[in-house]
Amino acid sequence: MSTQTQARPLFAAKLTPNRSLGRKGLRIVVAAIAVLATIPGIIFFSLGAWPIVGFMGLDVLLIWWALSTSMRDGQRYETVTLWPDQLELKQVDGKGSEVLTRFDPNIVKLVVDRDINEKTTGLHLRTADRDVVIGAFLNNDEKSSFSKVFGTALKRARR
């Protein structure tokens, strides 16, 4: 048995993107767009411009595809787990494929990118040979909050 299964981690967080549109909302939005596209489609069809109807249907299909792709990306997440002897970063994309990266907490640095107004714009875990972006889908306030909490935990792990 490893020590990780016996002990509690020093820090653990699951980072998820914020999505305001759910599956039901997606169906409602696409149905409303389809209904709104049908009205001018009927008018164009009655005027003899029937090819326009196909293009309007293509518009509805493309909007559905774009929103569905965005929803799939909303299912991605990252877990950050800090143990006394290692830091684990598991990144899962919208399709479910995982990438697990391990770091030595004594060597890894949390790098915080800031803009001209000192707003947090990016987070990286950096060693001499690797630079991994974390929480790219978080907004600036969430990145700032996470960097403060995680940075404190990483400092405590080094003691």
N, C-alpha and C positions, 0 to 999 in steps of 0.2 A: 504494500500500500504506500502510495506517495504521501508526502506531507500535505499536499494540496487537498486531498480528500479528507484528511483528518482535521485540518485547521480551517478557520475562517479566513478569508482574504482580508488584507489591510484596507482595500478599496475595491469596490465593484460598481460599475455603472453600465447601463444599457442606453445607448444613444439612438434615437429614432427620429425620422423627419416628421414634421407637422403637416398633416394633410387634412383639409377641411371638407373634401368631397369624398363620400363613401360610395359603395356599390349602388345603393338605392338612389342616391343623388345623381350618379352617373347616368343611370337609366332615365331619370326624370329629365335631365338636361338634354340628352340625346333625343328623347322623344319630343321635347318641346322644339328643338331645332328642326327635327324632321317635319313636325306639323307646320312650323313657320316657313320651311322650304317648300312645302306642298302648295301653299296658297299662290305664290308667284309661279310655281310650276304649272298649276292648272291654267293660269292666265296665259303663260307662254305657249302651252300646248294648244289652247283654243285659238291662239293667233297663228298657229302653224309653225312656231319655232320649237318643235318637239325636241331637237337635240339639247336644248337648254335644260330640259328635265333631267337628262343623264348627268350633266355637269353639277346640277344642284344635289342630286343623289350622291355624287362623288364627294361633294363638300361635306355632306352629313357623315359619310363614311370616314373621311379624313379627320373630322373633328372627333368622332368616336375613337379612332385609332390613337390620336394624340392624347386624349384624356385617359384612355386605357393604359397607355405607356406610362403616363405620369402616375397613375394609381399603382402600377407594378413597381415603379421606382420608389414609391412611398412605403413599400413593404421591406425595404432594405433597413439594416440596422448594424450597429457596431457595439460590441461589448468590450469593456476595458476592465481587466481584473489584475490587481496588484497584490502579489504574494511577497513574503519577505525575501525570497531568492529570485523571483522573476516577475516580469510584466507581460501579460498576455493581451493581445489585441486581436479580436475575431471580427472580421468584416464580412457581412453577408449581403449579397446584392439582391435585387428584386426577383431574380430567378431562383434564388436559394443556394447558389454556389458560395462556398466559404473560403476565406483566406485567413489562416491563423499565423500570426507573427509573434515571436517571443523576443523579449529584450531582457538584458540584465539591468535592474533598476539602479545600480551604482554607476552605470555608464551612460544610460539613455538620458537625453535632455528634452524637456518640453519646450518647444520653440513657439512663441506666440507672435504672429504677424499683426502689426497694427497700421492703421492708416494715419493720415496727417492730423486727424482729430483724436488720436489715441483710442480709436474704437478697434476692438479685436476683429480681425478679418480672416484669420487662419490659424490652425493649430497643427503642429508637426511633432512627431517623435523622431528624434535624430540621434544617430550614432555616427561613428567614423565612416561606416560603409553603407548606412541606410538612412533614408528620409521618408517617413510614412505620414501622409496627411490623415488626420482624424477629424471626424465631425464636420466634413465639408458641407453637409446638408443642413447644419444648424444655422440659425440666424446669429447675428453678431452678439446680441445680449446673451444668448445661450452659450456661445463659445466663450465669452468672457466669464460667465458664471462657472462653467465646467473647468476652465483653465485655473481658476482660483482654488477650487476644491481639490482638483486632481494634482495641481502643483504642490499644495500643502501635503497631501498624502504621499507624494513621491519624495518630498524632502524628509518626511518622517521615516520612510522606508530606508533611507540611506544612513540613518543613525545607528 
